[in-house]
Amino acid sequence: MTDINSSPKRNILVLGSGGREHALCWKIAQSPLLDALYCAPGNGGTESVAHNVSLDMADHAAVIQFCQDKNIHLVVIGPEAPLVAGLADDLAAANIPAFGPGFEAAQLEGSKGYTKDLCAEANIPTAAYGRFTNAKDALAYLETQNAPIVVKADGLAAGKGVIIAETMQQARDGVADIFDGAFGEAGAELVIEEFMTGEEASFFVLCDGENALPLATAQDHKRVGDGDTGPNTGGMGAYSPASIMTQELIDISMRQVIHPTLQAMAKRGTPYRGVLYAGLMLTPEGPKLVEYNARFGDPECQVLMMRLASDIVPALEACASLDGSTSLAGLTLEWHQDMAMCVVMAANGYPGAYEKGSAIGGLDKVDAATVFHAGTARDADGTVRAIGGRVLNVTARGKTVAQAQANAYAGVDTIEWPEGFCRRDIGHKEIAREAD
């Protein structure tokens, strides 16, 4: 097998514009294997560690041409949309290694129904479900169920296509909203699921089509308000590791969820390569799969990159190898023992309507934390402006969860942005466990 550490230095392209991509760029930039790093389109923060490039990820020919022009050795695809659009396949056809699954394998995120059917096929523990392409059948199925119950748009809905219905009327309304176009094309089909009771954890595994390498554990905070209240969001904060994911639960998850999934995908002729993100519900019966994502979570990626002590580039390349010359077999990763916490600062009004263009100050004064940018852009004079819903990811390490939290919020309080807000209780469950 080729020793990738002895090969020439790499030119790497990261695709995306969020906090996840800034964190990936930040970590990749530390690699001694790196020559040049590009981020397309990037944001107001990525330009501090990479060359921002104006590239449309949906224009696969343009991405391929850029890679050929710049002699790109590896493309790291951050968001889910280009994966589900088959960008990794098109790059591979042009002999350009890409970190991320091809179109068929990306259906694990692209279609919730696809994943539920695979779980049934491979006997993977998950919630009972039904798949529907019309409201009449979905409503008839609801008549046989009880609340609470979960209604999900089948396709990609930017983390917002899930309705946790406390009453059957809410479930019926959810069915109507989805089929009436509330989530666009993502709602052409829907899945109705049994409501699972337990605590949710995020579990990440690197995959090369055959081998799986577990990463550190993390826990996200989806609700917009303190105390886990209000509507779901793309994520308001995260911490790592999550003590609720014990080694025993990790072993069970690998044995009952991850390995059967990879084996089923390989059997279908669509081996999974990249990072596989399992949202798990830790139920009294054991871990059950809530859903898969075909990319790093955001903001979980930020805390994982903050804790990863090893060079990330060899692991990314092992997953992206086109000829099998490298693999994850025998590869290990080292992690800092510290806790890491990420607090998301969002624009007032998020996840609803919000204004764009407000100026953000004080970023250069933050010293207790690292600020990963998400929805930002930088003016010609250097002014950073908010242009998205989730705007900044203030991330810090600490010997304890409480210390990591204190460092992260010290960073938040240094930033001057009255048009933004954040939750003030990220990590509250873990801090309570730590205090016991």
Backbone torsions as a table, in degrees:
resi	resn	phi	psi	omega
1	MET	NA	140.5	-178.7
2	THR	-66.8	136.8	173.1
3	ASP	-84.9	104.9	-174.4
4	ILE	-69.1	-18.9	179.4
5	ASN	-73.7	-15.4	-178.2
6	SER	-95.7	-4.2	-177.6
7	SER	-84.2	168.7	-177.1
8	PRO	-61.0	161.7	179.4
9	LYS	-66.5	154.2	-170.1
10	ARG	-104.6	149.7	163.3
11	ASN	-102.5	126.5	-173.7
12	ILE	-125.2	139.4	177.0
13	LEU	-116.7	124.8	173.9
14	VAL	-105.0	129.6	-179.6
15	LEU	-104.5	127.3	178.5
16	GLY	141.6	171.5	-175.7
17	SER	-137.5	11.6	-175.2
18	GLY	-100.8	-172.8	177.7
19	GLY	-65.4	-33.7	176.5
20	ARG	-58.7	-45.3	-177.9
21	GLU	-70.2	-35.9	175.9
22	HIS	-62.8	-43.1	179.4
23	ALA	-64.2	-40.5	177.6
24	LEU	-64.1	-43.6	177.6
25	CYS	-61.9	-43.8	-180.0
26	TRP	-57.5	-42.4	-178.7
27	LYS	-75.7	-44.3	179.3
28	ILE	-61.2	-36.4	-178.2
29	ALA	-62.7	-19.4	179.7
30	GLN	-83.5	-7.2	-174.3
31	SER	-75.5	132.3	174.5
32	PRO	-69.6	-10.9	179.7
33	LEU	-84.0	-8.7	-172.8
34	LEU	-84.0	138.3	169.5
35	ASP	-103.1	-67.7	179.7
36	ALA	-128.0	142.2	-179.7
37	LEU	-123.6	129.6	178.8
38	TYR	-120.7	148.8	175.0
39	CYS	-132.8	127.5	-177.1
40	ALA	-129.1	122.2	-2.9
41	PRO	-84.4	-11.5	-178.2
42	GLY	76.0	-171.9	178.7
43	ASN	-148.7	-168.3	-176.6
44	GLY	-67.4	-10.8	179.7
45	GLY	-106.3	-30.6	-176.2
46	THR	-63.8	-26.5	-177.9
47	GLU	-66.3	-11.2	176.8
48	SER	-77.8	-18.5	-178.6
49	VAL	-126.7	-8.2	-177.8
50	ALA	-145.9	168.3	173.3
51	HIS	-88.4	113.0	176.3
52	ASN	-69.0	136.9	-177.2
53	VAL	-128.8	135.6	176.8
54	SER	-84.5	94.3	-179.4
55	LEU	-131.5	138.0	175.8
56	ASP	-90.9	113.0	-178.3
57	MET	-61.6	-24.1	179.9
58	ALA	-76.2	-15.6	178.5
59	ASP	-95.3	86.4	-173.6
60	HIS	-61.7	-37.1	179.6
61	ALA	-62.9	-38.7	179.6
62	ALA	-67.9	-38.5	178.3
63	VAL	-64.9	-44.3	179.6
64	ILE	-63.1	-43.1	179.6
65	GLN	-62.1	-41.9	177.9
66	PHE	-61.6	-43.8	-179.2
67	CYS	-61.7	-39.7	178.8
68	GLN	-69.4	-40.1	-179.4
69	ASP	-65.8	-37.1	-175.5
70	LYS	-100.1	7.2	179.4
71	ASN	52.7	53.9	-179.2
72	ILE	-75.2	129.0	-179.2
73	HIS	-91.6	-23.4	-176.1
74	LEU	-153.9	133.4	173.2
75	VAL	-110.5	126.2	177.2
76	VAL	-105.7	111.0	-176.4
77	ILE	-91.1	113.7	-175.1
78	GLY	-78.9	-59.5	-173.6
79	PRO	-82.3	167.5	-176.3
80	GLU	-78.7	-33.7	-172.7
81	ALA	-57.5	-48.3	179.1
82	PRO	-66.8	-26.3	176.1
83	LEU	-68.0	-47.0	-179.9
84	VAL	-67.5	-23.5	177.4
85	ALA	-82.8	-1.2	174.9
86	GLY	84.5	21.8	-178.5
87	LEU	-62.8	-39.7	-179.3
88	ALA	-60.9	-37.3	178.1
89	ASP	-63.9	-45.1	-178.1
90	ASP	-66.9	-36.6	176.2
91	LEU	-65.7	-43.8	179.3
92	ALA	-61.4	-38.5	178.9
93	ALA	-63.9	-26.0	176.6
94	ALA	-93.3	11.7	178.2
95	ASN	65.0	36.1	177.8
96	ILE	-116.8	114.0	-179.8
97	PRO	-63.6	137.3	179.5
98	ALA	-130.6	135.1	174.0
99	PHE	-86.4	110.0	-178.4
100	GLY	144.5	150.1	-177.0
101	PRO	-72.9	157.7	172.9
102	GLY	-74.4	178.2	-175.2
103	PHE	-53.2	-51.7	-175.7
104	GLU	-63.1	-46.3	-179.1
105	ALA	-67.2	-32.2	179.7
106	ALA	-69.1	-9.7	175.5
107	GLN	-64.4	-15.1	173.3
108	LEU	-58.4	-29.2	171.9
109	GLU	-103.0	-33.8	-173.9
110	GLY	-67.4	-23.2	179.8
111	SER	-141.7	113.2	179.3
112	LYS	-64.8	-34.8	177.8
113	GLY	-64.6	-39.0	177.0
114	TYR	-57.0	-46.4	-178.4
115	THR	-66.6	-41.1	179.9
116	LYS	-63.0	-40.7	178.7
117	ASP	-65.3	-38.4	177.9
118	LEU	-64.6	-39.5	178.2
119	CYS	-61.6	-41.9	178.5
120	ALA	-64.5	-39.8	-178.8
121	GLU	-66.3	-40.4	-173.8
122	ALA	-101.0	8.4	178.2
123	ASN	58.0	44.0	178.3
124	ILE	-91.5	128.3	-177.4
125	PRO	-63.7	126.0	179.1
126	THR	-158.9	178.1	-179.7
127	ALA	-72.9	147.4	171.6
128	ALA	-62.2	150.3	-170.4
129	TYR	-154.7	168.6	168.1
130	GLY	-140.2	146.7	177.9
131	ARG	-110.9	138.9	-174.7
132	PHE	-142.8	145.0	177.4
133	THR	-114.2	2.2	177.0
134	ASN	-150.1	156.1	-174.7
135	ALA	-68.1	-36.1	-176.8
136	LYS	-58.8	-49.0	-179.1
137	ASP	-68.1	-38.1	179.6
138	ALA	-63.9	-43.0	-179.7
139	LEU	-67.9	-36.3	176.8
140	ALA	-63.8	-40.0	177.5
141	TYR	-63.8	-40.8	180.0
142	LEU	-59.2	-32.4	-179.3
143	GLU	-63.6	-18.7	-179.8
144	THR	-96.6	1.3	-174.4
145	GLN	-115.1	176.5	177.7
146	ASN	-129.3	154.3	175.0
147	ALA	-85.2	153.7	-3.1
148	PRO	-71.7	155.2	-178.7
149	ILE	-150.0	158.3	-173.7
150	VAL	-115.5	130.7	177.6
151	VAL	-117.3	126.8	-174.8
152	LYS	-128.9	133.1	166.6
153	ALA	-63.9	138.9	-172.6
154	ASP	-68.6	-37.3	-171.5
155	GLY	-97.0	-164.5	-177.5
156	LEU	-73.2	124.8	-178.8
157	ALA	-135.0	29.0	176.6
158	ALA	53.9	37.6	176.8
159	GLY	76.6	6.3	-173.8
160	LYS	-114.9	6.6	-174.6
161	GLY	-93.8	23.6	-177.3
162	VAL	-116.1	126.3	179.0
163	ILE	-116.5	114.8	175.5
164	ILE	-93.1	100.9	-172.2
165	ALA	-88.3	120.7	178.1
166	GLU	-81.3	-21.8	179.1
167	THR	-130.6	161.1	179.1
168	MET	-67.6	-29.5	177.1
169	GLN	-66.0	-40.4	175.5
170	GLN	-61.0	-38.4	178.4
171	ALA	-65.1	-43.6	178.6
172	ARG	-63.5	-40.6	177.5
173	ASP	-63.1	-38.2	178.8
174	GLY	-63.5	-42.1	176.7
175	VAL	-59.8	-45.6	-179.6
176	ALA	-63.0	-43.7	-178.8
177	ASP	-61.6	-44.0	-177.1
178	ILE	-65.4	-47.4	-178.9
179	PHE	-74.7	-15.2	175.2
180	ASP	-87.4	2.1	173.3
181	GLY	98.2	16.3	-178.8
182	ALA	-59.5	-28.1	-179.1
183	PHE	-119.5	23.7	176.0
184	GLY	61.0	-140.8	-177.1
185	GLU	-62.8	-23.6	179.7
186	ALA	-61.4	-22.0	-177.2
187	GLY	-99.4	20.1	176.3
188	ALA	-65.1	-29.4	172.4
189	GLU	-131.1	164.4	173.7
190	LEU	-143.8	162.3	177.5
191	VAL	-122.7	134.3	173.1
192	ILE	-109.9	127.2	-173.7
193	GLU	-123.7	149.9	167.7
194	GLU	-58.1	139.8	175.5
195	PHE	-79.0	123.8	-179.5
196	MET	-99.2	137.5	-179.7
197	THR	-100.4	133.4	178.6
198	GLY	153.4	-168.1	176.9
199	GLU	-107.5	139.5	-175.7
200	GLU	-94.3	141.3	177.2
201	ALA	-136.0	152.7	179.1
202	SER	-101.7	128.8	-177.8
203	PHE	-127.6	125.0	-173.9
204	PHE	-116.9	137.2	-179.1
205	VAL	-136.5	132.7	171.2
206	LEU	-84.3	140.8	-175.8
207	CYS	-134.1	141.5	176.0
208	ASP	-115.8	18.3	-177.4
209	GLY	99.6	-23.3	-178.6
210	GLU	-134.7	-49.3	-178.1
211	ASN	-95.6	152.9	178.7
212	ALA	-128.7	133.0	179.6
213	LEU	-121.1	108.3	-179.3
214	PRO	-65.0	141.1	173.6
215	LEU	-99.3	-177.6	178.1
216	ALA	-66.5	158.0	179.0
217	THR	-85.7	161.1	179.4
218	ALA	-154.2	164.4	174.4
219	GLN	-137.8	133.2	-176.7
220	ASP	-100.2	163.1	174.1
221	HIS	-123.3	103.9	-172.8
222	LYS	-83.0	-35.1	-174.4
223	ARG	-72.5	149.5	-173.2
224	VAL	-75.7	-26.4	-171.3
225	GLY	-110.4	161.0	176.1
226	ASP	-55.2	148.6	-178.9
227	GLY	72.7	19.4	-179.4
228	ASP	56.7	51.1	179.1
229	THR	-114.4	164.8	177.3
230	GLY	83.9	-177.4	-175.9
231	PRO	-70.2	159.7	174.4
232	ASN	-68.5	151.3	178.8
233	THR	-131.5	-175.1	172.5
234	GLY	-72.6	-9.2	-179.6
235	GLY	130.2	124.7	-177.0
236	MET	-105.0	-1.0	179.0
237	GLY	163.7	165.4	-179.0
238	ALA	-158.0	162.4	172.6
239	TYR	-143.0	159.7	179.0
240	SER	-148.8	141.9	-4.5
241	PRO	-79.2	165.3	176.5
242	ALA	-101.1	110.9	-174.2
243	SER	-64.4	-21.8	179.2
244	ILE	-64.9	-25.2	175.5
245	MET	-88.0	83.0	179.7
246	THR	-69.4	166.6	177.9
247	GLN	-60.6	-34.9	178.0
248	GLU	-63.2	-43.1	179.0
249	LEU	-68.6	-34.4	175.6
250	ILE	-62.7	-45.2	-179.7
251	ASP	-62.6	-42.9	179.2
252	ILE	-63.7	-42.6	-178.9
253	SER	-64.0	-40.6	177.7
254	MET	-64.0	-42.9	-174.7
255	ARG	-74.3	-40.1	-172.2
256	GLN	-98.4	-21.4	-174.6
257	VAL	-117.1	-59.4	-171.2
258	ILE	-69.2	-55.7	-176.2
259	HIS	-62.1	-42.9	175.9
260	PRO	-61.4	-34.4	177.7
261	THR	-65.1	-49.4	-178.8
262	LEU	-63.1	-38.5	179.2
263	GLN	-66.9	-40.2	179.4
264	ALA	-67.1	-38.9	179.1
265	MET	-66.4	-42.7	178.6
266	ALA	-64.0	-39.0	179.6
267	LYS	-62.9	-33.3	178.8
268	ARG	-76.8	-6.8	-177.4
269	GLY	82.6	17.5	179.6
270	THR	-128.5	64.6	-176.9
271	PRO	-57.0	144.0	-175.6
272	TYR	-93.2	126.3	177.8
273	ARG	-128.6	136.1	-179.7
274	GLY	127.0	-150.9	176.0
275	VAL	-104.4	132.1	177.0
276	LEU	-109.2	121.6	-174.6
277	TYR	-109.7	111.0	179.8
278	ALA	-99.8	120.0	168.2
279	GLY	-85.0	116.0	-174.6
280	LEU	-111.7	140.3	169.8
281	MET	-102.2	121.8	-178.8
282	LEU	-88.6	91.3	-174.2
283	THR	-92.0	167.6	175.7
284	PRO	-59.1	-23.5	179.1
285	GLU	-88.4	-3.4	-177.7
286	GLY	119.0	177.6	-178.8
287	PRO	-67.9	135.5	175.8
288	LYS	-127.7	145.2	-178.6
289	LEU	-74.8	125.1	172.1
290	VAL	-85.1	-52.6	177.8
291	GLU	-167.4	163.8	174.5
292	TYR	-107.6	146.8	165.3
293	ASN	-120.0	147.4	-174.1
294	ALA	-97.1	18.1	-177.2
295	ARG	-152.6	173.1	175.9
296	PHE	-63.0	146.0	173.5
297	GLY	-71.8	160.1	178.5
298	ASP	-136.9	101.3	33.7
299	PRO	-106.6	13.3	-179.2
300	GLU	-62.9	-34.6	179.6
301	CYS	-56.0	-37.5	-176.3
302	GLN	-62.7	-42.6	-179.8
303	VAL	-75.5	-31.7	176.6
304	LEU	-65.5	-45.5	179.7
305	MET	-64.9	-34.1	179.1
306	MET	-66.3	-30.5	-176.8
307	ARG	-95.4	-17.1	-176.5
308	LEU	-71.1	119.5	-179.3
309	ALA	-89.9	-28.4	-177.6
310	SER	-77.4	161.5	170.7
311	ASP	-66.2	128.0	-177.0
312	ILE	-81.9	-22.1	-171.7
313	VAL	-61.6	-46.6	178.6
314	PRO	-58.2	-35.9	179.7
315	ALA	-69.3	-41.2	177.6
316	LEU	-63.4	-43.3	-179.2
317	GLU	-66.0	-36.4	179.8
318	ALA	-62.5	-34.4	179.0
319	CYS	-75.7	-24.9	-171.8
320	ALA	-101.0	-0.5	-175.0
321	SER	-55.9	130.0	-179.6
322	LEU	-86.0	-25.1	-174.6
323	ASP	-114.0	3.6	179.4
324	GLY	76.4	10.0	-179.0
325	SER	-69.7	-22.5	173.9
326	THR	-128.6	152.1	177.5
327	SER	-151.9	176.2	178.7
328	LEU	-81.4	-8.5	-178.7
329	ALA	-57.9	122.3	179.0
330	GLY	81.9	-5.6	-179.2
331	LEU	-83.9	135.4	177.1
332	THR	-125.2	156.6	177.3
333	LEU	-124.0	140.4	177.4
334	GLU	-101.3	144.8	-177.5
335	TRP	-125.7	141.7	170.8
336	HIS	-64.4	140.9	-178.6
337	GLN	-76.8	-16.8	179.0
338	ASP	-60.4	156.6	168.5
339	MET	-78.9	156.5	172.7
340	ALA	-132.5	143.3	179.4
341	MET	-136.4	141.2	177.4
342	CYS	-123.1	128.4	175.8
343	VAL	-112.5	124.0	-179.7
344	VAL	-88.5	127.5	171.5
345	MET	-100.3	124.9	-175.2
346	ALA	-120.5	161.4	178.6
347	ALA	-73.7	139.1	178.5
348	ASN	-50.7	131.6	-178.4
349	GLY	104.6	-25.3	179.3
350	TYR	-60.5	139.4	10.1
351	PRO	-88.2	11.6	173.3
352	GLY	-89.2	-151.3	-178.9
353	ALA	-69.0	142.0	179.0
354	TYR	-146.3	158.9	179.3
355	GLU	-91.9	150.3	177.8
356	LYS	-111.7	156.8	171.1
357	GLY	104.4	-4.8	-179.1
358	SER	-69.0	145.7	-178.8
359	ALA	-83.4	145.2	179.6
360	ILE	-117.8	127.0	-179.7
361	GLY	-118.2	171.6	174.7
362	GLY	81.2	1.1	-176.7
363	LEU	-62.4	-34.8	-178.8
364	ASP	-75.8	-6.8	-179.9
365	LYS	-96.0	-7.9	-178.4
366	VAL	-74.3	122.7	179.3
367	ASP	-127.1	-12.4	-179.7
368	ALA	-88.9	-7.1	-174.5
369	ALA	-148.7	167.3	172.3
370	THR	-105.2	131.4	-178.8
371	VAL	-102.4	112.1	173.4
372	PHE	-92.8	127.7	-178.9
373	HIS	-82.5	150.0	174.4
374	ALA	-126.6	-88.5	-179.3
375	GLY	-87.7	67.2	179.3
376	THR	-130.0	158.1	169.8
377	ALA	-141.0	154.5	-176.8
378	ARG	-114.9	126.5	176.6
379	ASP	-68.9	167.2	178.4
380	ALA	-58.6	-31.2	-179.8
381	ASP	-86.7	5.2	177.3
382	GLY	95.1	-6.7	178.8
383	THR	-64.9	129.4	177.8
384	VAL	-91.9	130.1	-179.2
385	ARG	-123.4	149.2	177.9
386	ALA	-82.8	126.1	179.9
387	ILE	-127.7	7.0	-178.5
388	GLY	-136.3	-174.5	178.6
389	GLY	-82.1	-58.5	171.5
390	ARG	-90.3	123.7	-164.4
391	VAL	-114.4	-44.5	-177.8
392	LEU	-133.7	147.1	176.7
393	ASN	-121.9	102.1	-176.7
394	VAL	-90.1	113.2	-167.4
395	THR	-124.6	133.7	-176.1
396	ALA	-145.7	157.2	173.6
397	ARG	-107.6	162.4	175.9
398	GLY	-164.9	159.4	-179.8
399	LYS	-65.9	-28.5	177.6
400	THR	-127.6	168.5	176.9
401	VAL	-63.5	-41.8	-179.1
402	ALA	-61.9	-38.7	179.8
403	GLN	-69.9	-41.2	176.9
404	ALA	-62.7	-39.8	178.5
405	GLN	-63.9	-45.1	-179.7
406	ALA	-61.2	-40.4	-180.0
407	ASN	-67.5	-40.9	179.7
408	ALA	-64.5	-45.2	-178.6
409	TYR	-72.6	-25.2	171.8
410	ALA	-63.4	-38.3	175.4
411	GLY	-65.4	-44.3	178.2
412	VAL	-57.0	-45.1	-174.6
413	ASP	-72.8	-13.7	176.2
414	THR	-82.3	-24.6	-176.0
415	ILE	-78.3	136.1	-177.6
416	GLU	-103.4	98.5	-178.0
417	TRP	-155.7	80.2	-177.6
418	PRO	-63.8	-18.3	179.4
419	GLU	-82.5	3.2	-178.8
420	GLY	-118.2	166.7	178.2
421	PHE	-146.8	169.1	173.9
422	CYS	-151.9	161.8	168.9
423	ARG	-71.9	149.7	-177.9
424	ARG	-108.8	11.7	-175.0
425	ASP	-131.4	24.9	-179.9
426	ILE	-58.9	130.7	-179.1
427	GLY	84.8	11.5	-172.6
428	HIS	-62.1	-37.7	179.9
429	LYS	-68.5	-39.6	-179.1
430	GLU	-69.6	-36.2	177.4
431	ILE	-64.9	-39.4	177.8
432	ALA	-64.4	-40.7	177.9
433	ARG	-65.8	-38.6	-179.6
434	GLU	-63.7	-33.5	-177.3
435	ALA	-77.3	-19.5	-178.4
436	ASP	-70.3	NA	NA
